[in-house]
Amino acid sequence: AIVDRVEAFYRCSSDTKLRPNILLYTALVRAVDASGEVESASIQSIEDRVRRADIKIDSLFSLAVENARKRCRRSRA
């Protein structure tokens, strides 16, 4: 919901500095992971948004996604 609001605000704004970037999405993945309520679909949704927005994926984002997915697998086991 937070990212939806940020993305909507950016679309309504003419300020290019408000464009969501990889740092926002990395922080979001980490927040979801830290919440302990990680779902594979949530992480996939965030990753899909990054790809649709054609944002360059960096190593920190990739690591955050990998760690969150590991937690998903551990919590299902």
HTML snippet that shows the backbone in 3Dmol.js (N, CA, C, O; Angstrom):
<script src="https://3Dmol.org/build/3Dmol-min.js"></script>
<div id="view" style="width:600px;height:400px;position:relative"></div>
<script>
const pdb = `
ATOM      1  N   ALA A   1       0.824  -1.194   0.000  1.00  0.00           N
ATOM      2  CA  ALA A   1       0.000   0.000   0.000  1.00  0.00           C
ATOM      3  C   ALA A   1       0.869   1.260   0.000  1.00  0.00           C
ATOM      4  O   ALA A   1       0.543   2.254  -0.649  1.00  0.00           O
ATOM      5  N   ILE A   2       1.972   1.199   0.734  1.00  0.00           N
ATOM      6  CA  ILE A   2       2.861   2.370   0.786  1.00  0.00           C
ATOM      7  C   ILE A   2       3.438   2.658  -0.589  1.00  0.00           C
ATOM      8  O   ILE A   2       3.461   3.806  -1.031  1.00  0.00           O
ATOM      9  N   VAL A   3       3.899   1.628  -1.255  1.00  0.00           N
ATOM     10  CA  VAL A   3       4.502   1.826  -2.574  1.00  0.00           C
ATOM     11  C   VAL A   3       3.455   2.303  -3.571  1.00  0.00           C
ATOM     12  O   VAL A   3       3.753   3.134  -4.429  1.00  0.00           O
ATOM     13  N   ASP A   4       2.243   1.793  -3.472  1.00  0.00           N
ATOM     14  CA  ASP A   4       1.159   2.277  -4.342  1.00  0.00           C
ATOM     15  C   ASP A   4       0.991   3.779  -4.190  1.00  0.00           C
ATOM     16  O   ASP A   4       0.846   4.502  -5.176  1.00  0.00           O
ATOM     17  N   ARG A   5       1.010   4.237  -2.955  1.00  0.00           N
ATOM     18  CA  ARG A   5       0.831   5.673  -2.701  1.00  0.00           C
ATOM     19  C   ARG A   5       2.000   6.484  -3.230  1.00  0.00           C
ATOM     20  O   ARG A   5       1.807   7.544  -3.824  1.00  0.00           O
ATOM     21  N   VAL A   6       3.216   5.988  -3.016  1.00  0.00           N
ATOM     22  CA  VAL A   6       4.406   6.699  -3.507  1.00  0.00           C
ATOM     23  C   VAL A   6       4.381   6.767  -5.029  1.00  0.00           C
ATOM     24  O   VAL A   6       4.640   7.820  -5.612  1.00  0.00           O
ATOM     25  N   GLU A   7       4.068   5.641  -5.674  1.00  0.00           N
ATOM     26  CA  GLU A   7       4.025   5.616  -7.132  1.00  0.00           C
ATOM     27  C   GLU A   7       2.920   6.524  -7.666  1.00  0.00           C
ATOM     28  O   GLU A   7       3.118   7.206  -8.672  1.00  0.00           O
ATOM     29  N   ALA A   8       1.774   6.543  -7.018  1.00  0.00           N
ATOM     30  CA  ALA A   8       0.673   7.410  -7.444  1.00  0.00           C
ATOM     31  C   ALA A   8       1.048   8.886  -7.274  1.00  0.00           C
ATOM     32  O   ALA A   8       0.754   9.711  -8.139  1.00  0.00           O
ATOM     33  N   PHE A   9       1.692   9.204  -6.165  1.00  0.00           N
ATOM     34  CA  PHE A   9       2.123  10.579  -5.934  1.00  0.00           C
ATOM     35  C   PHE A   9       3.108  11.011  -7.016  1.00  0.00           C
ATOM     36  O   PHE A   9       3.037  12.137  -7.509  1.00  0.00           O
ATOM     37  N   TYR A  10       4.011  10.134  -7.381  1.00  0.00           N
ATOM     38  CA  TYR A  10       4.984  10.450  -8.425  1.00  0.00           C
ATOM     39  C   TYR A  10       4.278  10.703  -9.762  1.00  0.00           C
ATOM     40  O   TYR A  10       4.602  11.653 -10.475  1.00  0.00           O
ATOM     41  N   ARG A  11       3.312   9.843 -10.091  1.00  0.00           N
ATOM     42  CA  ARG A  11       2.593  10.004 -11.361  1.00  0.00           C
ATOM     43  C   ARG A  11       1.846  11.337 -11.424  1.00  0.00           C
ATOM     44  O   ARG A  11       1.696  11.918 -12.499  1.00  0.00           O
ATOM     45  N   CYS A  12       1.384  11.812 -10.288  1.00  0.00           N
ATOM     46  CA  CYS A  12       0.637  13.079 -10.243  1.00  0.00           C
ATOM     47  C   CYS A  12       1.545  14.298 -10.138  1.00  0.00           C
ATOM     48  O   CYS A  12       1.083  15.433 -10.252  1.00  0.00           O
ATOM     49  N   SER A  13       2.805  14.068  -9.927  1.00  0.00           N
ATOM     50  CA  SER A  13       3.756  15.151  -9.707  1.00  0.00           C
ATOM     51  C   SER A  13       4.593  15.396 -10.961  1.00  0.00           C
ATOM     52  O   SER A  13       4.744  14.518 -11.810  1.00  0.00           O
ATOM     53  N   SER A  14       5.117  16.575 -11.051  1.00  0.00           N
ATOM     54  CA  SER A  14       6.047  16.875 -12.143  1.00  0.00           C
ATOM     55  C   SER A  14       7.492  16.850 -11.644  1.00  0.00           C
ATOM     56  O   SER A  14       8.416  17.160 -12.395  1.00  0.00           O
ATOM     57  N   ASP A  15       7.681  16.486 -10.391  1.00  0.00           N
ATOM     58  CA  ASP A  15       9.008  16.458  -9.786  1.00  0.00           C
ATOM     59  C   ASP A  15       9.672  15.098 -10.013  1.00  0.00           C
ATOM     60  O   ASP A  15       9.289  14.105  -9.394  1.00  0.00           O
ATOM     61  N   THR A  16      10.651  15.056 -10.886  1.00  0.00           N
ATOM     62  CA  THR A  16      11.316  13.792 -11.213  1.00  0.00           C
ATOM     63  C   THR A  16      12.123  13.234 -10.045  1.00  0.00           C
ATOM     64  O   THR A  16      12.478  12.055 -10.047  1.00  0.00           O
ATOM     65  N   LYS A  17      12.415  14.064  -9.051  1.00  0.00           N
ATOM     66  CA  LYS A  17      13.156  13.576  -7.881  1.00  0.00           C
ATOM     67  C   LYS A  17      12.300  12.658  -7.005  1.00  0.00           C
ATOM     68  O   LYS A  17      12.826  11.963  -6.135  1.00  0.00           O
ATOM     69  N   LEU A  18      11.002  12.652  -7.228  1.00  0.00           N
ATOM     70  CA  LEU A  18      10.111  11.805  -6.438  1.00  0.00           C
ATOM     71  C   LEU A  18       9.947  10.410  -7.029  1.00  0.00           C
ATOM     72  O   LEU A  18       9.227   9.582  -6.471  1.00  0.00           O
ATOM     73  N   ARG A  19      10.602  10.146  -8.145  1.00  0.00           N
ATOM     74  CA  ARG A  19      10.467   8.838  -8.791  1.00  0.00           C
ATOM     75  C   ARG A  19      10.995   7.747  -7.866  1.00  0.00           C
ATOM     76  O   ARG A  19      12.134   7.823  -7.406  1.00  0.00           O
ATOM     77  N   PRO A  20      10.178   6.736  -7.592  1.00  0.00           N
ATOM     78  CA  PRO A  20      10.655   5.624  -6.763  1.00  0.00           C
ATOM     79  C   PRO A  20      11.909   5.006  -7.381  1.00  0.00           C
ATOM     80  O   PRO A  20      11.996   4.837  -8.598  1.00  0.00           O
ATOM     81  N   ASN A  21      12.870   4.675  -6.533  1.00  0.00           N
ATOM     82  CA  ASN A  21      14.128   4.128  -7.040  1.00  0.00           C
ATOM     83  C   ASN A  21      14.446   2.803  -6.337  1.00  0.00           C
ATOM     84  O   ASN A  21      13.677   2.321  -5.506  1.00  0.00           O
ATOM     85  N   ILE A  22      15.577   2.241  -6.688  1.00  0.00           N
ATOM     86  CA  ILE A  22      15.950   0.926  -6.161  1.00  0.00           C
ATOM     87  C   ILE A  22      16.131   0.969  -4.641  1.00  0.00           C
ATOM     88  O   ILE A  22      15.921  -0.042  -3.970  1.00  0.00           O
ATOM     89  N   LEU A  23      16.512   2.108  -4.097  1.00  0.00           N
ATOM     90  CA  LEU A  23      16.673   2.218  -2.648  1.00  0.00           C
ATOM     91  C   LEU A  23      15.333   2.038  -1.930  1.00  0.00           C
ATOM     92  O   LEU A  23      15.264   1.376  -0.894  1.00  0.00           O
ATOM     93  N   LEU A  24      14.272   2.628  -2.483  1.00  0.00           N
ATOM     94  CA  LEU A  24      12.941   2.470  -1.901  1.00  0.00           C
ATOM     95  C   LEU A  24      12.522   1.005  -1.910  1.00  0.00           C
ATOM     96  O   LEU A  24      12.053   0.476  -0.902  1.00  0.00           O
ATOM     97  N   TYR A  25      12.692   0.366  -3.043  1.00  0.00           N
ATOM     98  CA  TYR A  25      12.252  -1.022  -3.158  1.00  0.00           C
ATOM     99  C   TYR A  25      13.106  -1.963  -2.308  1.00  0.00           C
ATOM    100  O   TYR A  25      12.594  -2.942  -1.767  1.00  0.00           O
ATOM    101  N   THR A  26      14.399  -1.675  -2.187  1.00  0.00           N
ATOM    102  CA  THR A  26      15.258  -2.481  -1.318  1.00  0.00           C
ATOM    103  C   THR A  26      14.806  -2.341   0.135  1.00  0.00           C
ATOM    104  O   THR A  26      14.711  -3.330   0.862  1.00  0.00           O
ATOM    105  N   ALA A  27      14.532  -1.112   0.546  1.00  0.00           N
ATOM    106  CA  ALA A  27      14.056  -0.875   1.919  1.00  0.00           C
ATOM    107  C   ALA A  27      12.728  -1.583   2.155  1.00  0.00           C
ATOM    108  O   ALA A  27      12.490  -2.116   3.239  1.00  0.00           O
ATOM    109  N   LEU A  28      11.872  -1.590   1.155  1.00  0.00           N
ATOM    110  CA  LEU A  28      10.588  -2.256   1.295  1.00  0.00           C
ATOM    111  C   LEU A  28      10.762  -3.771   1.458  1.00  0.00           C
ATOM    112  O   LEU A  28      10.116  -4.383   2.309  1.00  0.00           O
ATOM    113  N   VAL A  29      11.623  -4.366   0.652  1.00  0.00           N
ATOM    114  CA  VAL A  29      11.892  -5.808   0.780  1.00  0.00           C
ATOM    115  C   VAL A  29      12.435  -6.109   2.168  1.00  0.00           C
ATOM    116  O   VAL A  29      12.018  -7.078   2.804  1.00  0.00           O
ATOM    117  N   ARG A  30      13.358  -5.289   2.637  1.00  0.00           N
ATOM    118  CA  ARG A  30      13.933  -5.504   3.970  1.00  0.00           C
ATOM    119  C   ARG A  30      12.884  -5.343   5.070  1.00  0.00           C
ATOM    120  O   ARG A  30      12.892  -6.087   6.051  1.00  0.00           O
ATOM    121  N   ALA A  31      11.989  -4.378   4.909  1.00  0.00           N
ATOM    122  CA  ALA A  31      10.940  -4.170   5.912  1.00  0.00           C
ATOM    123  C   ALA A  31       9.984  -5.360   5.950  1.00  0.00           C
ATOM    124  O   ALA A  31       9.593  -5.814   7.026  1.00  0.00           O
ATOM    125  N   VAL A  32       9.613  -5.858   4.786  1.00  0.00           N
ATOM    126  CA  VAL A  32       8.741  -7.033   4.727  1.00  0.00           C
ATOM    127  C   VAL A  32       9.447  -8.223   5.359  1.00  0.00           C
ATOM    128  O   VAL A  32       8.841  -8.980   6.118  1.00  0.00           O
ATOM    129  N   ASP A  33      10.718  -8.385   5.049  1.00  0.00           N
ATOM    130  CA  ASP A  33      11.503  -9.489   5.606  1.00  0.00           C
ATOM    131  C   ASP A  33      11.596  -9.368   7.127  1.00  0.00           C
ATOM    132  O   ASP A  33      11.426 -10.359   7.838  1.00  0.00           O
ATOM    133  N   ALA A  34      11.860  -8.177   7.623  1.00  0.00           N
ATOM    134  CA  ALA A  34      12.017  -7.964   9.062  1.00  0.00           C
ATOM    135  C   ALA A  34      10.702  -8.126   9.823  1.00  0.00           C
ATOM    136  O   ALA A  34      10.705  -8.402  11.023  1.00  0.00           O
ATOM    137  N   SER A  35       9.597  -7.957   9.135  1.00  0.00           N
ATOM    138  CA  SER A  35       8.303  -8.070   9.806  1.00  0.00           C
ATOM    139  C   SER A  35       8.026  -9.490  10.268  1.00  0.00           C
ATOM    140  O   SER A  35       7.203  -9.708  11.158  1.00  0.00           O
ATOM    141  N   GLY A  36       8.708 -10.455   9.668  1.00  0.00           N
ATOM    142  CA  GLY A  36       8.491 -11.842  10.025  1.00  0.00           C
ATOM    143  C   GLY A  36       7.267 -12.436   9.358  1.00  0.00           C
ATOM    144  O   GLY A  36       6.958 -13.610   9.556  1.00  0.00           O
ATOM    145  N   GLU A  37       6.580 -11.646   8.581  1.00  0.00           N
ATOM    146  CA  GLU A  37       5.383 -12.120   7.877  1.00  0.00           C
ATOM    147  C   GLU A  37       5.646 -12.151   6.378  1.00  0.00           C
ATOM    148  O   GLU A  37       4.837 -11.685   5.576  1.00  0.00           O
ATOM    149  N   VAL A  38       6.774 -12.700   6.028  1.00  0.00           N
ATOM    150  CA  VAL A  38       7.206 -12.717   4.636  1.00  0.00           C
ATOM    151  C   VAL A  38       6.392 -13.732   3.843  1.00  0.00           C
ATOM    152  O   VAL A  38       6.236 -14.883   4.249  1.00  0.00           O
ATOM    153  N   GLU A  39       5.892 -13.290   2.735  1.00  0.00           N
ATOM    154  CA  GLU A  39       5.208 -14.178   1.809  1.00  0.00           C
ATOM    155  C   GLU A  39       5.914 -14.069   0.468  1.00  0.00           C
ATOM    156  O   GLU A  39       6.299 -12.981   0.040  1.00  0.00           O
ATOM    157  N   SER A  40       6.073 -15.182  -0.171  1.00  0.00           N
ATOM    158  CA  SER A  40       6.724 -15.213  -1.465  1.00  0.00           C
ATOM    159  C   SER A  40       6.047 -14.264  -2.448  1.00  0.00           C
ATOM    160  O   SER A  40       6.727 -13.607  -3.236  1.00  0.00           O
ATOM    161  N   ALA A  41       4.730 -14.185  -2.414  1.00  0.00           N
ATOM    162  CA  ALA A  41       3.979 -13.322  -3.333  1.00  0.00           C
ATOM    163  C   ALA A  41       4.304 -11.845  -3.108  1.00  0.00           C
ATOM    164  O   ALA A  41       4.359 -11.075  -4.066  1.00  0.00           O
ATOM    165  N   SER A  42       4.519 -11.444  -1.860  1.00  0.00           N
ATOM    166  CA  SER A  42       4.855 -10.048  -1.561  1.00  0.00           C
ATOM    167  C   SER A  42       6.197  -9.677  -2.166  1.00  0.00           C
ATOM    168  O   SER A  42       6.345  -8.627  -2.790  1.00  0.00           O
ATOM    169  N   ILE A  43       7.153 -10.541  -1.976  1.00  0.00           N
ATOM    170  CA  ILE A  43       8.492 -10.289  -2.517  1.00  0.00           C
ATOM    171  C   ILE A  43       8.440 -10.279  -4.039  1.00  0.00           C
ATOM    172  O   ILE A  43       9.060  -9.428  -4.677  1.00  0.00           O
ATOM    173  N   GLN A  44       7.708 -11.212  -4.618  1.00  0.00           N
ATOM    174  CA  GLN A  44       7.584 -11.269  -6.076  1.00  0.00           C
ATOM    175  C   GLN A  44       6.911 -10.013  -6.616  1.00  0.00           C
ATOM    176  O   GLN A  44       7.294  -9.506  -7.670  1.00  0.00           O
ATOM    177  N   SER A  45       5.925  -9.517  -5.907  1.00  0.00           N
ATOM    178  CA  SER A  45       5.230  -8.305  -6.324  1.00  0.00           C
ATOM    179  C   SER A  45       6.176  -7.109  -6.361  1.00  0.00           C
ATOM    180  O   SER A  45       6.146  -6.309  -7.296  1.00  0.00           O
ATOM    181  N   ILE A  46       7.001  -6.998  -5.353  1.00  0.00           N
ATOM    182  CA  ILE A  46       7.972  -5.898  -5.308  1.00  0.00           C
ATOM    183  C   ILE A  46       8.965  -6.039  -6.456  1.00  0.00           C
ATOM    184  O   ILE A  46       9.274  -5.065  -7.141  1.00  0.00           O
ATOM    185  N   GLU A  47       9.454  -7.235  -6.657  1.00  0.00           N
ATOM    186  CA  GLU A  47      10.409  -7.475  -7.740  1.00  0.00           C
ATOM    187  C   GLU A  47       9.770  -7.158  -9.102  1.00  0.00           C
ATOM    188  O   GLU A  47      10.423  -6.584  -9.974  1.00  0.00           O
ATOM    189  N   ASP A  48       8.522  -7.522  -9.279  1.00  0.00           N
ATOM    190  CA  ASP A  48       7.812  -7.231 -10.529  1.00  0.00           C
ATOM    191  C   ASP A  48       7.688  -5.728 -10.762  1.00  0.00           C
ATOM    192  O   ASP A  48       7.841  -5.258 -11.890  1.00  0.00           O
ATOM    193  N   ARG A  49       7.413  -4.979  -9.704  1.00  0.00           N
ATOM    194  CA  ARG A  49       7.309  -3.515  -9.834  1.00  0.00           C
ATOM    195  C   ARG A  49       8.629  -2.913 -10.308  1.00  0.00           C
ATOM    196  O   ARG A  49       8.653  -2.023 -11.158  1.00  0.00           O
ATOM    197  N   VAL A  50       9.715  -3.411  -9.748  1.00  0.00           N
ATOM    198  CA  VAL A  50      11.037  -2.909 -10.137  1.00  0.00           C
ATOM    199  C   VAL A  50      11.282  -3.181 -11.618  1.00  0.00           C
ATOM    200  O   VAL A  50      11.751  -2.307 -12.347  1.00  0.00           O
ATOM    201  N   ARG A  51      10.970  -4.372 -12.048  1.00  0.00           N
ATOM    202  CA  ARG A  51      11.193  -4.737 -13.455  1.00  0.00           C
ATOM    203  C   ARG A  51      10.280  -3.928 -14.382  1.00  0.00           C
ATOM    204  O   ARG A  51      10.730  -3.458 -15.427  1.00  0.00           O
ATOM    205  N   ARG A  52       9.007  -3.759 -14.015  1.00  0.00           N
ATOM    206  CA  ARG A  52       8.077  -2.981 -14.850  1.00  0.00           C
ATOM    207  C   ARG A  52       8.517  -1.523 -14.968  1.00  0.00           C
ATOM    208  O   ARG A  52       8.354  -0.898 -16.016  1.00  0.00           O
ATOM    209  N   ALA A  53       9.074  -0.995 -13.884  1.00  0.00           N
ATOM    210  CA  ALA A  53       9.524   0.399 -13.883  1.00  0.00           C
ATOM    211  C   ALA A  53      10.876   0.551 -14.569  1.00  0.00           C
ATOM    212  O   ALA A  53      11.393   1.660 -14.705  1.00  0.00           O
ATOM    213  N   ASP A  54      11.446  -0.580 -15.002  1.00  0.00           N
ATOM    214  CA  ASP A  54      12.743  -0.591 -15.691  1.00  0.00           C
ATOM    215  C   ASP A  54      13.837   0.068 -14.837  1.00  0.00           C
ATOM    216  O   ASP A  54      14.652   0.853 -15.321  1.00  0.00           O
ATOM    217  N   ILE A  55      13.816  -0.287 -13.554  1.00  0.00           N
ATOM    218  CA  ILE A  55      14.820   0.214 -12.617  1.00  0.00           C
ATOM    219  C   ILE A  55      15.965  -0.785 -12.578  1.00  0.00           C
ATOM    220  O   ILE A  55      15.748  -1.994 -12.496  1.00  0.00           O
ATOM    221  N   LYS A  56      17.168  -0.272 -12.636  1.00  0.00           N
ATOM    222  CA  LYS A  56      18.344  -1.142 -12.613  1.00  0.00           C
ATOM    223  C   LYS A  56      18.433  -1.840 -11.252  1.00  0.00           C
ATOM    224  O   LYS A  56      18.444  -1.189 -10.207  1.00  0.00           O
ATOM    225  N   ILE A  57      18.494  -3.153 -11.285  1.00  0.00           N
ATOM    226  CA  ILE A  57      18.594  -3.952 -10.064  1.00  0.00           C
ATOM    227  C   ILE A  57      20.061  -4.024  -9.649  1.00  0.00           C
ATOM    228  O   ILE A  57      20.928  -4.391 -10.443  1.00  0.00           O
ATOM    229  N   ASP A  58      20.320  -3.671  -8.402  1.00  0.00           N
ATOM    230  CA  ASP A  58      21.697  -3.722  -7.909  1.00  0.00           C
ATOM    231  C   ASP A  58      21.876  -4.915  -6.970  1.00  0.00           C
ATOM    232  O   ASP A  58      20.930  -5.649  -6.685  1.00  0.00           O
ATOM    233  N   SER A  59      23.090  -5.088  -6.507  1.00  0.00           N
ATOM    234  CA  SER A  59      23.415  -6.252  -5.676  1.00  0.00           C
ATOM    235  C   SER A  59      22.710  -6.198  -4.316  1.00  0.00           C
ATOM    236  O   SER A  59      22.364  -7.245  -3.769  1.00  0.00           O
ATOM    237  N   LEU A  60      22.494  -5.015  -3.766  1.00  0.00           N
ATOM    238  CA  LEU A  60      21.812  -4.913  -2.473  1.00  0.00           C
ATOM    239  C   LEU A  60      20.354  -5.353  -2.579  1.00  0.00           C
ATOM    240  O   LEU A  60      19.844  -6.044  -1.696  1.00  0.00           O
ATOM    241  N   PHE A  61      19.691  -4.957  -3.650  1.00  0.00           N
ATOM    242  CA  PHE A  61      18.310  -5.383  -3.865  1.00  0.00           C
ATOM    243  C   PHE A  61      18.259  -6.900  -4.048  1.00  0.00           C
ATOM    244  O   PHE A  61      17.426  -7.580  -3.449  1.00  0.00           O
ATOM    245  N   SER A  62      19.149  -7.416  -4.873  1.00  0.00           N
ATOM    246  CA  SER A  62      19.186  -8.858  -5.124  1.00  0.00           C
ATOM    247  C   SER A  62      19.419  -9.638  -3.841  1.00  0.00           C
ATOM    248  O   SER A  62      18.781 -10.667  -3.617  1.00  0.00           O
ATOM    249  N   LEU A  63      20.322  -9.162  -3.000  1.00  0.00           N
ATOM    250  CA  LEU A  63      20.609  -9.827  -1.735  1.00  0.00           C
ATOM    251  C   LEU A  63      19.400  -9.765  -0.800  1.00  0.00           C
ATOM    252  O   LEU A  63      19.077 -10.752  -0.140  1.00  0.00           O
ATOM    253  N   ALA A  64      18.737  -8.621  -0.742  1.00  0.00           N
ATOM    254  CA  ALA A  64      17.549  -8.484   0.111  1.00  0.00           C
ATOM    255  C   ALA A  64      16.450  -9.445  -0.337  1.00  0.00           C
ATOM    256  O   ALA A  64      15.796 -10.071   0.497  1.00  0.00           O
ATOM    257  N   VAL A  65      16.246  -9.564  -1.639  1.00  0.00           N
ATOM    258  CA  VAL A  65      15.244 -10.489  -2.176  1.00  0.00           C
ATOM    259  C   VAL A  65      15.626 -11.927  -1.847  1.00  0.00           C
ATOM    260  O   VAL A  65      14.783 -12.715  -1.418  1.00  0.00           O
ATOM    261  N   GLU A  66      16.885 -12.265  -2.046  1.00  0.00           N
ATOM    262  CA  GLU A  66      17.360 -13.624  -1.761  1.00  0.00           C
ATOM    263  C   GLU A  66      17.162 -13.973  -0.281  1.00  0.00           C
ATOM    264  O   GLU A  66      16.687 -15.062   0.041  1.00  0.00           O
ATOM    265  N   ASN A  67      17.519 -13.070   0.600  1.00  0.00           N
ATOM    266  CA  ASN A  67      17.356 -13.315   2.041  1.00  0.00           C
ATOM    267  C   ASN A  67      15.883 -13.473   2.423  1.00  0.00           C
ATOM    268  O   ASN A  67      15.534 -14.334   3.231  1.00  0.00           O
ATOM    269  N   ALA A  68      15.029 -12.641   1.841  1.00  0.00           N
ATOM    270  CA  ALA A  68      13.596 -12.728   2.137  1.00  0.00           C
ATOM    271  C   ALA A  68      13.029 -14.054   1.642  1.00  0.00           C
ATOM    272  O   ALA A  68      12.212 -14.677   2.320  1.00  0.00           O
ATOM    273  N   ARG A  69      13.456 -14.477   0.477  1.00  0.00           N
ATOM    274  CA  ARG A  69      12.973 -15.763  -0.049  1.00  0.00           C
ATOM    275  C   ARG A  69      13.453 -16.930   0.814  1.00  0.00           C
ATOM    276  O   ARG A  69      12.719 -17.899   1.010  1.00  0.00           O
ATOM    277  N   LYS A  70      14.666 -16.843   1.324  1.00  0.00           N
ATOM    278  CA  LYS A  70      15.168 -17.890   2.225  1.00  0.00           C
ATOM    279  C   LYS A  70      14.304 -17.962   3.477  1.00  0.00           C
ATOM    280  O   LYS A  70      13.978 -19.050   3.953  1.00  0.00           O
ATOM    281  N   ARG A  71      13.937 -16.803   4.007  1.00  0.00           N
ATOM    282  CA  ARG A  71      13.093 -16.773   5.200  1.00  0.00           C
ATOM    283  C   ARG A  71      11.730 -17.386   4.886  1.00  0.00           C
ATOM    284  O   ARG A  71      11.155 -18.085   5.720  1.00  0.00           O
ATOM    285  N   CYS A  72      11.214 -17.126   3.690  1.00  0.00           N
ATOM    286  CA  CYS A  72       9.928 -17.729   3.278  1.00  0.00           C
ATOM    287  C   CYS A  72      10.030 -19.250   3.292  1.00  0.00           C
ATOM    288  O   CYS A  72       9.158 -19.940   3.821  1.00  0.00           O
ATOM    289  N   ARG A  73      11.093 -19.752   2.708  1.00  0.00           N
ATOM    290  CA  ARG A  73      11.263 -21.204   2.649  1.00  0.00           C
ATOM    291  C   ARG A  73      11.417 -21.802   4.051  1.00  0.00           C
ATOM    292  O   ARG A  73      10.866 -22.866   4.333  1.00  0.00           O
ATOM    293  N   ARG A  74      12.161 -21.128   4.928  1.00  0.00           N
ATOM    294  CA  ARG A  74      12.355 -21.629   6.301  1.00  0.00           C
ATOM    295  C   ARG A  74      11.045 -21.602   7.069  1.00  0.00           C
ATOM    296  O   ARG A  74      10.765 -22.516   7.845  1.00  0.00           O
ATOM    297  N   SER A  75      10.239 -20.569   6.865  1.00  0.00           N
ATOM    298  CA  SER A  75       8.995 -20.477   7.628  1.00  0.00           C
ATOM    299  C   SER A  75       7.966 -21.511   7.167  1.00  0.00           C
ATOM    300  O   SER A  75       7.088 -21.904   7.934  1.00  0.00           O
ATOM    301  N   ARG A  76       8.080 -21.949   5.911  1.00  0.00           N
ATOM    302  CA  ARG A  76       7.170 -22.990   5.411  1.00  0.00           C
ATOM    303  C   ARG A  76       7.572 -24.368   5.861  1.00  0.00           C
ATOM    304  O   ARG A  76       6.744 -25.277   5.913  1.00  0.00           O
ATOM    305  N   ALA A  77       8.846 -24.535   6.189  1.00  0.00           N
ATOM    306  CA  ALA A  77       9.358 -25.875   6.567  1.00  0.00           C
ATOM    307  C   ALA A  77       8.970 -26.260   7.971  1.00  0.00           C
ATOM    308  O   ALA A  77       9.320 -27.346   8.432  1.00  0.00           O
TER     309      ALA A  77
END
`;
const viewer = $3Dmol.createViewer("view");
viewer.addModel(pdb, "pdb");
viewer.setStyle({}, {cartoon: {color: "spectrum"}});
viewer.zoomTo();
viewer.render();
</script>
